[in-house]
């Protein structure tokens, strides 16, 4: 059998190999922890643990840097990384990028936490900036919802409530009733750390670094970039305006 013919025939079975992200579309690669409820219950404080948050930020930063993204957002056990329309890493191959993002997140978290962890991955495509803003506002809204539920659930569990009873108590409850549940126990949800309620953003910032010109010894300033972590993100309309500024300032067509 001709080896080349065999290879060509076998590659036809790689059904997603030729699938590419749509040209000109914004891309988000999102990874979510698999089985993290058990992992976090065994190793971290509930409902939130700053040590877990630190590992998630480190994992998100690695994804942003290694995959050449524009912005990363993390809340709970998920990370979304945003890429501009002209991004072309691995020729925008869906199969490779989704698997690589999940693998990179799993390896980074496992190494940083000292415990085996697995992430799954998926891709989202947006046609324009408003779609991107809507996506990220959706994930932040989910962060707020999950944080409130988490605080209520674990407050009841720590009082001795069973899993079934705590879950039943919160099922169908309104936002106001959940806030009241916490308030009666001395917890003001609006005063818990912002990163718990709004998530955390990681992005590139530009800064000036002083150096020496090796040709004549003169001190010169050069522009560099580094990752910045923002754990005090705005929300709703303010977050939308913040995101639009971030996207516009990163647009290469605006550079002089």
C-alpha positions, 0 to 999 in steps of 0.5 A, spaced: 500 500 500 502 506 498 504 510 504 502 517 501 495 514 499 494 511 506 495 517 509 491 521 505 485 516 506 486 516 513 486 524 514 479 524 511 477 521 517 479 527 521 473 530 520 474 537 524 481 538 522 480 543 516 475 547 520 477 554 521 475 560 525 471 565 520 475 570 517 474 577 520 470 574 526 472 576 533 474 570 537 473 568 544 476 561 547 473 559 554 475 554 558 471 551 564 474 547 570 471 539 570 469 536 576 471 543 580 466 542 585 469 536 588 476 539 587 475 546 591 471 542 597 477 538 598 482 543 598 479 550 598 475 555 603 468 556 601 464 560 598 471 563 595 478 562 597 483 567 595 488 562 593 484 559 588 483 565 585 490 567 585 491 560 581 485 562 576 488 568 575 495 565 573 492 560 569 488 566 565 495 570 564 498 564 561 493 563 556 493 570 554 500 570 553 501 564 550 496 564 545 497 572 544 490 574 546 487 581 547 483 580 554 482 575 559 476 574 564 476 569 569 470 568 574 469 562 578 472 556 575 472 559 568 476 563 563 474 567 557 480 569 552 478 574 547 482 575 540 482 580 535 479 579 528 486 579 525 489 574 530 491 568 526 495 563 530 495 556 528 491 559 522 485 559 526 484 552 526 478 550 531 481 543 533 488 545 535 486 552 538 480 549 543 484 543 545 490 547 546 487 552 550 484 546 555 490 543 555 494 549 557 489 551 562 489 544 565 497 544 565 498 551 568 493 550 574 495 543 576 502 545 576 500 552 580 495 548 585 499 542 586 493 538 584 491 534 578 485 539 574 482 538 567 479 544 563 474 543 557 474 548 552 470 551 547 470 557 542 465 563 541 465 567 535 462 575 534 461 579 528 463 586 531 465 590 538 458 590 540 457 582 540 464 582 544 461 587 549 455 583 550 459 576 551 463 579 556 457 582 560 454 576 560 459 572 563 460 578 568 452 577 570 453 570 570 459 571 575 454 576 580 449 570 580 453 565 581 457 569 587 450 570 590 448 563 590 454 561 592 454 565 598 447 563 600 448 556 599 455 555 603 452 560 609 447 555 610 451 549 609 456 552 614 450 552 619 449 545 618 444 545 613 444 539 608 445 539 601 438 537 599 435 542 604 440 548 602 439 547 595 431 547 596 431 553 600 434 557 594 431 554 588 426 559 585 428 565 590 429 572 588 435 576 588 432 580 594 430 574 598 437 571 597 440 578 599 436 578 605 438 571 607 445 573 607 443 580 611 440 577 616 446 573 618 450 579 618 453 579 611 452 584 606 453 582 599 455 588 596 461 589 601 464 582 599 470 583 595 469 585 588 473 580 584 468 575 587 462 579 585 464 581 578 470 577 576 477 579 574 480 582 568 487 581 565 490 585 559 496 588 556 498 595 559 504 599 555 509 603 560 516 606 559 522 603 561 529 607 561 535 604 558 541 605 555 543 606 548 549 601 547 552 606 541 553 612 545 551 611 552 545 615 552 539 614 557 533 613 553 526 611 554 523 605 550 515 603 550 514 596 553 508 592 555 506 587 561 500 584 563 496 588 568 490 584 573 484 588 575 480 585 580 476 591 581 472 591 574 466 596 573 460 593 571 454 594 567 454 600 562 461 602 566 464 595 564 461 596 557 465 603 556 471 600 559 471 594 554 470 599 548 476 603 550 480 597 551 478 594 544 479 601 541 486 602 544 489 596 542 486 596 534 493 596 530 489 601 525 489 606 530 497 606 531 501 612 528 
